[in-house]
Amino acid sequence: MNIKTYQQKLIPLFFLALMLCQLAVKAQRGRTHWAADGYQYYRAVEANGIVELDTRDPAKKTVLVSNEMLTPQGKSPLKVANFYLSDDGQKVLIFTNTKRVWRYNTRGDYWVYDLAAKTLKQLGTARPESSLMFAKLSPDGTKAAYVSEHNIYTEDLATGAVKQLTTDGSQTRINGTFDWAYEEELDCRDGFRWSPDSHNIAYWQINAANTKKYLMLNTTDSIYPYVVPVEYPVAGENPSECKIAVVDVTTGKITWMNIPGDAIQHYIPRMEWTTSPNEIILEQLNRAQTESKIFTANISNGTARAIHTETDKAWIDGKARWNGGDPVGWEWINKGKDFLWISEKDGWRHISKIDRDGKETLITKGNYDVEALDLIDEATGYIYFMASPDNATQKYLYRIKLSGGNAERVTPMDEPGTHSYEISPNGKIGLHTFSNIYTPYQSEVVSLPDHKHINGTAIKLNTDAKNKPEFFKVKTVDGVEMDGWMVKPTNFDPTKKYPVVFFVYSEPAGATVTDSYGTGRNGEYVGSMADDGYIYISLDNRGTPAPKGADWRKSIYKKIGIVNIQDQAMGAKEILKWPYVDSSRVAVWGWSGGGSCTLNLMFQHPEIYKTGIAVAAVGWQLTYDNIYQERYMGVPIDEASRQVFIQGSPITYAKNLRGNLLYVHGTGDDNVHYKNAEMLINELVKYNRQFQLMSYPNRTHGIYEGPGTTLHLRTLYTQYLKEHCPPGGR
């Protein structure tokens, strides 16, 4: 489960709104393209087309490609979903008419506007409409390459001549992109790379022919139901085979890279060109994701050389974890002689320098985690990165010399909360976004490293916020200290006792306790929980990806459904000692991994939790995909290793249900399949445990498709909570 993705695992509406806001910022930043000097940048603006903006002068706006230029003959102007400039700045590649593939709009149409010739041409006109994926201009600006129906093509921008480079693409043999599991759990989507000299393309090939299809049933879109198959390898099933090839764009010759290790029992989550046009570099993970190897490969003969190996007793996180869900790119320095690498092998997530012979030098040191690497500024000799050494709920910008030393905080001390930056290539400008738990998202442009406001609206804390969430810490009888937030009832009276509602996620894919705007809201509730008289609380247990060191994050290894449940329950017990908490009115709810946690808490600790609302839960861990579940629970190769999965699965404990349970699931969920609901139902029926069920026909993991769906779910949620966990002080 990626969180990037972060996606769609923390799916309740307030988190969905928060994620959409965060993703909007990221998407906006994805469409930000810096000019050569690092002071100007380009944006797609609906009213103006693509414009050049100046960070130092908000009034200065120059149209690069107008809407008139973006208007094909006899049609409306193209709606720009994203765009890319050629290296020489003379061509603009426009992505439009996008279509969703799994979670993301990665398929659509591509056009090229030539600034010199003043022409607008569509790519891939012979291919099916909106079938192109990941089009990229060659470094020399003469060609474009793209994927269509699992094959890779190039197109000459001057002549329009199209060349098909791979011919074996099919539903199960995937060239230049990935299958469901790679996209969902390794954040891999774009699966090919141009060489620096524009002569070759390196690409992934995924062979899912032996990956079993999960057969979903669509019963609503036609008179006769039909099957929707998805290549979905569950825990214990072999992954799809993964190989790397390089194709010569002139001759079409394909050379396969001879990467040591079984191509089925290993993953390749990263691959890029080195600074040499004759060499690629890649990271390989073993299936258990406990060993990472870095290889360089000669594209002429396919020979590969291992230059670095790292092992972990639990798992090794990929680049997507510290790069906003994006594994693309390689952090070269010193003209390609060295690169930066992030690992947790000293117990904290730190930056190292690795040379071509594998020699490693630690750059960041100390008891703190690097949360993101924002910029390598070799001209001044600094690395900019995100961290929060003193408060795990927050995030700030730091910098450190490439040679190491002490990290220096760049973000002002008087702006407590969560910050993000897009830093210009020259390291002098930062597009700064800020929020905290009571201050809505704000953006400004700052100079760096002095962090002085340049333009936009200067950051201002919302100090007048009413009934804002409170952060607190709670220590369990096991000595585990957890961060939490709490929203008290409006007009709170400490002499009364109030019902408490716990919001949970609890798994390694995401944290709920962050000092960012939207935290503390319950978008599933119709009305105001605070006004109605609920205490609303969330805790981050061990195993959540808080910047508290590797031991904190990895203590959940092979113990999902055990460690997180123990921490949540013991934390709740401490909270129930507070004089204003009514221990007879305790509810818990969550979605996806949070739904699983809700079920486990209801079943394993019925003495604490009286009411639960679980949505789209993994009821049986052996039904979930192998990349995610095996990363955190090991590879189930025999009965003993399968027992680890079973011991953490809610269905194992379903017979213990004593309280009120509402279970919700979409029958069209391609992520956590509806099978989980039916397995849970069978177990509850077996032991005559009464509960309420709501199945949403043909809805996916987010349960939002179709007229009225969102309001219906919110109304159901609210009515059930009010009926079984009545609000108000007593």
C-alpha positions in Angstrom: 0.0 0.0 0.0 1.8 3.2 -1.1 0.9 6.4 0.7 1.7 8.4 -1.8 -0.5 7.2 -2.9 0.1 8.2 -0.7 -2.7 7.1 -1.8 -6.1 6.0 -1.0 -5.3 4.0 2.1 -6.3 6.8 4.5 -9.5 7.3 2.6 -12.1 8.9 4.9 -13.4 12.1 3.4 -11.5 14.5 5.6 -8.3 12.6 4.8 -9.4 12.4 1.1 -9.9 16.2 1.1 -6.5 16.7 2.8 -4.8 14.3 0.4 -6.5 16.0 -2.6 -5.2 19.3 -1.3 -1.7 17.9 -0.8 -1.8 16.1 -4.2 -3.0 19.3 -5.8 0.1 21.0 -4.5 2.2 18.2 -5.7 0.4 18.1 -9.1 0.9 21.8 -9.4 4.5 21.4 -8.6 4.7 18.6 -11.1 3.6 21.1 -13.7 6.2 23.6 -12.6 9.1 23.8 -15.0 12.0 26.0 -14.2 13.7 28.2 -16.8 17.4 28.0 -17.2 18.3 30.8 -14.8 16.2 29.4 -11.9 14.2 32.6 -11.3 11.5 32.1 -13.9 9.2 29.1 -14.2 6.4 27.9 -16.4 2.8 27.1 -15.4 -0.3 26.0 -17.3 -3.0 28.6 -16.7 -6.4 27.8 -18.1 -7.2 31.4 -19.2 -3.7 32.0 -20.7 -2.3 28.7 -21.9 1.3 28.1 -20.7 2.9 31.1 -19.2 6.3 32.1 -17.8 6.2 33.6 -14.4 9.0 35.5 -12.5 9.5 34.6 -8.8 10.8 38.1 -8.1 7.9 40.0 -9.8 4.4 38.7 -9.4 3.1 41.1 -12.0 5.4 39.8 -14.7 3.7 37.2 -16.8 4.8 36.2 -20.3 2.7 33.8 -22.4 4.8 31.0 -23.8 2.1 29.1 -25.6 -1.3 30.8 -25.8 -4.7 29.1 -25.9 -4.9 30.1 -29.6 -1.6 28.2 -30.2 -3.1 25.3 -28.3 -6.2 25.1 -30.5 -6.2 22.4 -33.2 -8.0 23.3 -36.3 -11.7 23.1 -35.9 -11.5 22.2 -32.2 -11.5 23.8 -28.8 -8.2 24.7 -27.0 -6.4 21.7 -25.4 -6.9 21.3 -21.7 -3.4 21.0 -20.4 -3.1 18.3 -17.8 0.7 18.5 -17.8 3.4 19.7 -20.1 7.1 19.3 -20.6 9.7 21.5 -22.3 12.5 20.2 -24.5 16.1 20.7 -23.3 16.6 23.5 -25.8 13.3 25.1 -24.8 12.0 25.1 -28.4 9.3 22.4 -28.1 6.5 21.9 -25.6 5.0 18.5 -25.1 1.4 18.7 -23.9 -0.5 15.9 -22.1 -4.3 16.2 -22.5 -7.6 14.2 -22.6 -6.3 12.0 -19.8 -7.8 8.6 -18.7 -7.4 6.7 -15.5 -5.2 3.6 -15.3 -5.7 2.0 -11.9 -5.3 5.1 -9.6 -3.8 7.7 -11.8 -4.6 9.5 -15.1 -1.6 8.2 -16.9 -3.1 7.5 -20.3 -4.3 10.1 -22.8 -3.3 12.2 -25.9 0.0 14.1 -26.5 0.6 17.1 -28.7 3.8 19.0 -29.5 4.0 22.7 -30.0 7.1 23.9 -31.9 7.9 27.4 -30.8 10.1 28.2 -33.8 7.9 26.7 -36.5 4.7 27.8 -34.6 3.1 24.4 -35.3 0.9 22.1 -33.2 1.0 18.4 -34.0 -0.6 15.4 -32.3 1.6 12.4 -31.6 0.4 8.8 -32.2 -2.5 9.6 -34.5 -2.4 6.0 -35.8 -2.8 4.6 -32.3 -6.2 4.3 -30.6 -7.5 7.5 -29.1 -6.1 8.4 -25.6 -3.9 5.3 -25.6 -0.6 7.0 -25.2 1.4 6.9 -22.0 4.4 8.6 -20.6 5.4 10.4 -23.8 8.9 12.0 -23.5 10.9 14.2 -25.8 14.4 12.9 -26.7 17.3 15.0 -25.1 18.2 16.3 -28.6 14.6 17.4 -29.2 14.2 15.5 -32.5 11.9 12.7 -31.4 9.3 11.7 -28.9 8.8 8.2 -27.4 5.7 6.8 -25.9 3.9 3.6 -24.8 0.7 2.5 -26.4 -1.0 -0.8 -25.6 2.1 -2.1 -23.8 4.5 -1.4 -26.7 7.1 1.4 -27.1 7.1 3.7 -30.1 9.2 6.6 -31.3 8.0 9.4 -33.5 10.2 11.8 -35.6 9.0 15.3 -34.8 10.0 16.7 -38.2 8.7 14.0 -40.5 6.0 12.4 -38.3 7.6 8.9 -39.0 6.6 6.4 -36.4 8.8 3.4 -35.4 7.6 0.6 -33.2 10.4 -0.5 -31.0 8.8 -3.5 -29.2 6.3 -5.9 -30.8 5.6 -8.4 -28.1 3.4 -6.2 -25.9 0.1 -7.8 -24.8 -2.3 -7.8 -21.9 0.3 -9.7 -19.8 3.6 -8.8 -21.4 4.0 -5.1 -20.5 6.7 -3.0 -22.0 7.5 0.5 -20.7 5.0 0.5 -17.9 3.9 -1.8 -15.1 1.3 -4.1 -13.7 -1.1 -3.4 -10.8 1.1 -4.4 -8.0 4.2 -2.6 -9.2 2.2 0.6 -9.5 0.3 0.3 -6.3 3.1 -0.7 -4.0 6.4 0.5 -5.6 4.9 3.6 -7.2 6.3 2.5 -10.6 4.3 3.8 -13.5 6.6 5.4 -16.1 8.7 2.4 -17.3 11.2 3.7 -19.9 14.1 6.2 -20.1 15.8 8.0 -23.0 19.6 7.8 -23.1 21.6 11.0 -22.7 22.6 10.9 -26.3 19.1 10.1 -27.6 20.3 7.0 -29.3 18.8 4.4 -27.0 15.8 3.7 -24.7 16.1 1.6 -21.6 12.9 0.0 -20.4 11.2 -2.4 -18.0 9.4 -5.5 -19.2 6.9 -7.0 -16.9 5.7 -10.5 -17.7 2.4 -11.1 -15.8 1.4 -14.2 -17.8 1.8 -16.5 -14.8 0.3 -14.0 -12.4 -3.2 -15.2 -11.4 -6.1 -13.0 -12.2 -8.4 -11.9 -9.5 -11.9 -12.1 -11.0 -14.2 -9.3 -9.9 -17.9 -9.4 -10.9 -19.6 -6.4 -12.3 -23.3 -6.9 -11.7 -24.6 -3.4 -12.4 -23.5 -2.1 -15.8 -25.4 -4.6 -18.0 -28.3 -7.0 -17.8 -25.9 -10.0 -17.6 -23.1 -9.7 -15.0 -19.6 -9.9 -16.4 -16.1 -10.7 -15.0 -13.5 -8.0 -14.6 -10.0 -9.7 -14.3 -7.1 -8.0 -12.6 -3.5 -9.4 -12.5 -3.3 -9.5 -8.7 -0.6 -11.6 -7.0 -1.7 -12.2 -3.4 0.8 -12.8 -0.6 2.5 -16.1 -1.2 2.1 -16.0 -4.9 5.0 -15.3 -7.2 5.5 -11.7 -8.4 5.4 -11.0 -12.1 8.7 -11.5 -13.9 10.7 -8.3 -14.3 13.5 -7.6 -16.8 15.4 -4.6 -18.2 16.2 -4.1 -21.9 17.8 -1.4 -24.0 16.6 -0.8 -27.5 18.5 1.2 -30.2 16.0 3.7 -31.6 17.7 3.6 -35.1 18.2 -0.1 -35.7 15.6 -1.5 -33.3 18.1 -3.9 -31.8 17.2 -5.0 -28.3 19.8 -5.9 -25.7 18.7 -7.6 -22.5 20.6 -6.7 -19.3 22.0 -9.7 -17.6 21.0 -8.8 -14.0 22.0 -11.6 -11.5 19.2 -13.1 -9.6 15.9 -14.7 -10.5 13.8 -12.3 -12.4 10.6 -13.5 -10.7 12.0 -13.5 -7.1 13.3 -10.0 -7.3 11.9 -6.5 -7.9 13.6 -3.6 -9.8 11.9 -0.5 -8.4 14.5 2.0 -9.9 16.4 2.3 -13.1 18.1 5.3 -14.8 20.9 6.1 -17.1 24.3 7.1 -15.6 26.0 10.1 -17.0 27.4 7.8 -19.7 25.2 7.0 -22.7 26.6 3.4 -22.6 25.5 2.6 -19.0 22.5 2.3 -16.8 22.2 2.0 -13.1 19.4 0.2 -11.2 18.3 -1.0 -7.8 17.2 -4.6 -7.2 15.3 -5.8 -4.2 14.9 -9.4 -3.2 11.3 -10.6 -2.9 11.3 -10.3 0.9 12.6 -6.7 0.4 15.3 -7.2 3.0 18.2 -6.9 0.6 18.9 -4.0 -1.8 21.6 -4.2 -4.5 22.8 -1.5 -6.9 24.0 -2.6 -10.3 25.5 -0.8 -13.2 25.0 -2.4 -16.6 26.9 -2.0 -19.9 24.2 -1.6 -22.6 26.5 -2.9 -25.3 26.7 -6.4 -24.0 24.3 -6.4 -21.0 26.9 -7.3 -18.4 26.1 -6.0 -14.9 28.3 -5.2 -11.9 27.1 -5.0 -8.3 28.5 -1.9 -6.7 26.6 -1.7 -3.4 24.6 -4.1 -1.2 22.5 -3.3 1.9 20.5 -5.7 4.1 17.9 -5.2 6.8 16.4 -7.6 9.4 12.9 -6.1 8.5 12.5 -4.3 5.2 14.1 -1.7 3.0 12.1 1.3 1.9 12.4 2.6 -1.7 12.9 6.1 -3.0 9.1 6.7 -3.2 9.0 6.8 0.6 11.2 9.9 0.7 10.4 11.5 -2.6 6.6 12.1 -2.4 5.6 8.8 -3.9 7.9 9.2 -7.0 10.8 6.7 -7.5 12.1 8.4 -10.7 15.6 9.9 -10.9 19.1 9.3 -9.5 21.0 11.7 -7.3 24.3 12.2 -9.2 27.0 14.5 -7.9 30.7 15.1 -8.8 30.0 14.8 -12.6 28.6 11.4 -12.2 31.4 9.9 -10.1 29.3 9.7 -7.0 25.6 9.7 -6.1 23.6 10.2 -2.9 21.7 7.4 -1.3 19.3 7.2 1.6 19.1 4.3 4.0 18.2 3.4 7.6 21.0 1.0 8.4 22.4 3.1 11.3 18.9 3.2 12.8 17.8 6.5 11.3 17.0 7.6 7.7 20.2 9.3 6.6 21.9 10.5 3.4 25.2 8.9 2.3 27.5 9.4 -0.6 28.4 6.4 -2.7 31.1 6.3 -5.4 31.3 4.0 -8.4 33.2 1.4 -6.5 30.6 1.3 -3.7 32.6 3.3 -1.1 30.0 4.9 1.2 30.4 8.0 3.3 27.7 9.1 5.8 26.7 12.8 5.3 23.8 13.4 7.8 24.4 12.1 11.3 22.4 12.1 14.5 19.1 10.9 16.0 16.7 12.2 13.3 15.2 11.1 10.1 15.6 12.7 6.7 12.0 12.8 5.4 12.7 14.1 1.9 15.6 15.2 -0.2 14.7 18.5 -1.9 17.8 19.7 -3.8 21.4 19.0 -4.3 23.1 22.4 -4.8 26.6 21.5 -5.9 27.4 25.1 -6.8 27.3 26.1 -3.1 28.1 22.7 -1.8 24.8 22.1 0.1 22.0 19.5 0.3 18.5 20.7 1.2 16.3 18.2 2.9 13.2 17.9 5.1 13.3 16.7 8.7 11.9 17.4 12.2 14.3 16.2 14.9 12.2 17.5 17.8 8.6 16.9 16.8 7.5 13.9 14.8 4.3 15.5 13.7 5.9 18.3 11.9 8.3 18.9 8.9 10.9 21.6 8.2 13.6 22.5 5.7 17.2 21.9 6.6 20.5 22.1 4.7 23.8 20.5 5.2 27.2 20.6 3.4 27.9 17.9 0.9 31.0 17.2 3.0 28.8 16.6 6.1 28.8 18.5 9.4 25.9 19.9 11.3 22.5 20.4 9.7 21.2 23.9 9.6 17.5 24.7 9.9 16.2 27.0 7.0 12.5 27.2 7.9 11.8 30.0 10.4 11.4 29.0 14.0 8.1 30.9 14.3 6.2 28.8 11.8 5.4 25.6 13.6 3.7 23.0 11.5 4.3 21.1 8.2 6.2 22.7 5.4 7.0 21.7 1.8 9.2 23.3 -0.8 10.0 23.2 -4.5 13.5 24.7 -4.8 14.8 26.2 -8.0 17.7 24.5 -9.7 20.0 27.3 -8.7 19.1 26.9 -5.0 18.1 30.5 -4.6 14.3 30.3 -4.7 11.8 28.2 -2.9 8.1 27.7 -3.7 7.0 27.3 -0.1 3.8 25.7 1.1 2.8 25.7 4.8 0.0 24.6 7.0 -0.6 23.4 10.6 -3.4 21.8 12.4 -5.3 25.1 12.6 -3.9 27.1 9.7 -5.1 26.4 6.1 -2.6 25.7 3.4 -0.7 28.8 2.3 1.9 29.4 -0.4 4.5 32.0 -1.0 7.8 32.5 -2.8 10.9 32.8 -0.6 14.6 33.4 -1.3 17.1 30.8 0.0 18.9 30.2 2.2 17.7 33.3 4.1 14.0 32.3 3.7 12.9 35.9 3.0 9.4 36.5 1.6 9.5 37.6 -2.1 6.0 37.5 -3.4 2.6 35.9 -2.9 0.8 36.2 0.5 3.2 36.0 3.3 2.7 33.1 5.7 0.4 34.0 8.6 -0.6 31.6 11.4 -4.3 31.3 12.1 -4.0 32.1 15.8 -7.7 32.9 16.1 -8.8 29.3 15.3 -11.6 28.2 17.6 -12.0 24.7 19.0 -8.7 23.7 17.4 -7.4 20.2 17.8 -5.0 19.6 20.7 -1.8 17.5 20.5 -1.0 15.2 23.4 1.3 12.3 24.2 0.2 9.1 26.0 2.4 6.4 27.5 1.1 2.9 27.7 1.7 0.3 30.4 4.3 -1.2 28.0 6.2 2.1 28.1 5.3 3.0 24.5 4.8 6.8 24.1 2.5 7.8 21.3 1.6 11.1 19.7 -2.1 11.9 19.5 -4.5 14.6 18.7 -7.9 15.4 20.2 -10.8 17.6 19.3 -12.9 18.3 22.4 -16.7 19.1 22.3 -17.7 22.7 21.7 -18.4 24.3 25.1 -16.5 21.5 26.7 -17.5 21.0 30.4 -14.7 19.0 32.3 -17.2 18.0 34.9 -19.2 15.9 32.4 -18.4 12.7 30.7 -18.3 12.5 26.9 -18.2 9.7 24.4 -15.0 9.2 22.5 -14.5 8.2 18.9 -11.1 6.9 17.9 -9.9 7.3 14.3 -7.3 4.7 13.3 -5.1 3.7 10.5 -2.1 2.2 12.3 -0.1 0.5 9.4 3.2 1.4 7.8 1.6 3.1 4.8 0.5 6.2 6.7 0.4 8.3 9.9 -2.7 10.1 11.1 -1.1 12.4 13.7 0.5 15.2 11.7 0.5 18.9 12.3 -1.1 19.8 9.0 -4.4 21.3 8.0 -7.3 18.9 7.9 -6.0 16.7 10.8 -8.7 16.3 13.4 -11.6 16.6 11.0 -14.1 13.8 10.3 -15.5 14.3 6.8 -17.6 11.2 7.1 -19.7 12.7 9.8 -22.7 14.8 8.8 -22.6 18.0 10.9 -20.0 18.7 13.6 -18.8 16.0 16.0 -17.6 18.7 18.4 -21.0 20.6 18.3 -22.8 17.3 18.9 -20.7 16.4 21.9 -18.1 13.9 20.8 -14.4 13.7 21.8 -12.5 12.8 18.6 -9.0 11.2 19.0 -6.3 9.6 16.9 -3.1 7.9 17.9 0.0 6.9 15.9 1.3 3.6 17.2 4.6 1.9 16.6 4.9 0.8 13.0 3.5 4.0 11.5 5.9 6.0 9.3 6.6 8.8 11.8 10.2 10.2 11.9 11.1 8.4 15.1 13.8 6.1 13.8 13.9 2.7 12.2 13.2 0.8 15.5 9.9 2.6 15.8 8.8 2.0 12.3 10.0 -1.5 12.0 8.9 -2.9 15.3 5.7 -3.9 13.5 7.6 -6.3 11.2 5.7 -9.6 11.0 3.3 -8.2 13.6 0.7 -6.2 11.8 -2.5 -6.9 13.7 -0.5 -7.5 16.8 1.8 -4.6 17.8 -0.4 -1.9 16.3 -3.5 -3.3 18.0 -1.7 -3.6 21.4 -0.5 0.0 21.2 -3.9 1.4 20.2 -5.7 -0.6 22.9 -3.3 0.3 25.6 -3.3 3.9 24.6 -7.1 3.9 24.7 -7.0 2.4 28.2 -4.9 5.4 29.4 -7.3 7.8 27.8 -10.3 6.2 29.4 -8.7 7.1 32.8 -9.3 10.8 32.0 -12.2 12.0 34.1 -14.2 13.5 31.3 -14.2 10.3 29.1 -17.2 8.0 29.2 -15.8 4.5 29.1 -19.3 3.1 28.3 -19.4 5.1 25.0 -16.3 4.2 23.1 -16.3 4.0 19.3 -13.5 3.3 16.8 -13.5 3.6 13.0 -11.1 3.4 10.0 -10.8 2.7 6.3 -8.7 0.2 4.5 -5.8 -0.6 6.9 -7.8 1.5 9.4 -10.8 -0.8 8.8 -8.6 -3.8 9.5 -7.4 -2.1 12.7 -11.0 -1.3 13.7 -12.0 -4.9 13.3 -9.0 -6.2 15.3 -9.7 -3.7 18.1 -13.4 -4.7 18.2 -12.6 -8.4 18.2 -9.4 -8.5 20.3 -10.4 -5.8 22.9 -14.2 -5.9 23.1 -13.9 -4.8 26.8 -12.7 -1.3 25.5 -14.5 -0.7 22.2 -18.2 -0.8 22.2 -19.0 0.4 18.7 -17.0 0.1 15.4 -17.3 1.3 11.8 -14.9 -0.5 9.5 -14.7 0.3 5.8 -12.9 -1.7 3.1 -10.9 -3.7 5.5 -8.3 -6.4 4.9 -10.0 -9.1 6.9 -7.5 -11.9 6.0 -4.0 -10.8 5.3 -3.3 -13.7 2.9 -5.8 -12.1 0.4 -3.8 -8.9 0.0 -1.1 -8.2 -2.6 2.3 -9.7 -2.2 4.5 -6.6 -2.5 2.8 -4.8 0.4 2.0 -7.7 2.7 5.3 -9.6 2.2 7.3 -6.4 2.8 5.9 -6.1 6.3 5.0 -9.7 7.1 7.6 -11.8 5.4 7.1 -14.3 2.5 4.6 -17.0 3.5 6.5 -20.1 2.2 5.2 -22.6 4.6 2.6 -23.1 7.3 4.8 -21.5 10.0 5.2 -18.3 8.0 1.6 -18.3 7.0 0.6 -18.3 10.7 2.2 -14.9 11.1 -0.4 -13.5 8.6 -3.2 -15.4 10.2 -2.4 -14.3 13.7 -2.7 -10.6 12.6 -5.9 -11.1 10.6 -9.2 -9.8 12.1 -11.2 -12.8 10.9 -9.1 -15.0 13.3 -10.7 -13.1 16.2 -14.2 -12.4 14.8 -15.9 -14.8 17.2 -15.1 -12.4 20.0 -17.3 -9.6 18.8 -19.5 -8.3 21.6 -20.2 -4.7 20.5 -22.0 -2.9 17.7 -20.3 -3.3 14.3 -21.1 -1.6 11.0 -19.1 -3.1 8.1 -18.9 -1.3 4.7 -17.3 -2.4 1.4 -17.5 -1.8 -2.3 -18.0 -4.9 -4.4 -15.9 -3.4 -7.2 -12.8 -2.8 -5.0 -9.7 -3.8 -7.0 -7.4 -3.1 -4.1 -9.0 -4.8 -1.0 -11.2 -7.2 -2.7 -14.8 -7.8 -1.6 -13.8 -11.4 -0.8 -12.6 -10.0 2.5 -16.1 -8.9 3.3 -17.6 -12.2 2.5 -15.0 -14.1 4.5 -15.7 -11.9 7.4 -19.4 -12.3 7.0 -19.1 -16.1 7.0 -17.1 -16.1 10.2 -19.5 -13.7 12.0 -22.5 -15.8 10.9 -20.7 -19.0 12.0 -20.6 -17.7 15.6 -24.0 -15.9 15.5 -22.3 -12.5 15.9 -24.9 -9.9 14.8 -23.7 -6.9 12.9 -24.8 -4.4 10.2 -23.5 -4.7 6.6 -23.5 -2.1 3.8 -22.3 -3.3 0.4 -21.9 -0.6 -2.3 -22.4 -2.3 -5.7 -19.5 -1.9 -8.1 -17.8 0.8 -6.0 -14.0 0.8 -5.7 -11.8 1.2 -2.7 -12.8 4.9 -2.3 -16.6 4.2 -2.4 -17.4 7.4 -4.2 -18.7 6.4 -7.7 -22.3 6.8 -8.6 -25.0 9.4 -7.8 -25.6 9.9 -4.1 -22.9 7.4 -2.9 -20.9 9.8 -0.8 -23.9 11.4 1.0 -25.4 7.9 1.6 -22.2 6.6 3.2 -21.8 9.8 5.3 -25.5 9.6 6.4 -25.2 5.9 7.3 -22.0 6.5 9.2 -23.5 9.3 11.2 -26.8 7.6 12.0 -25.1 4.4 13.1 -22.6 6.3 15.4 -25.3 8.4 17.0 -27.6 5.4 17.6 -24.9 3.1 19.1 -22.6 5.7 20.6 -24.9 8.6 21.6 -23.3 12.0 21.7 -23.3 14.7 24.4 -22.0 15.2 27.9 -23.6 13.5 30.9 
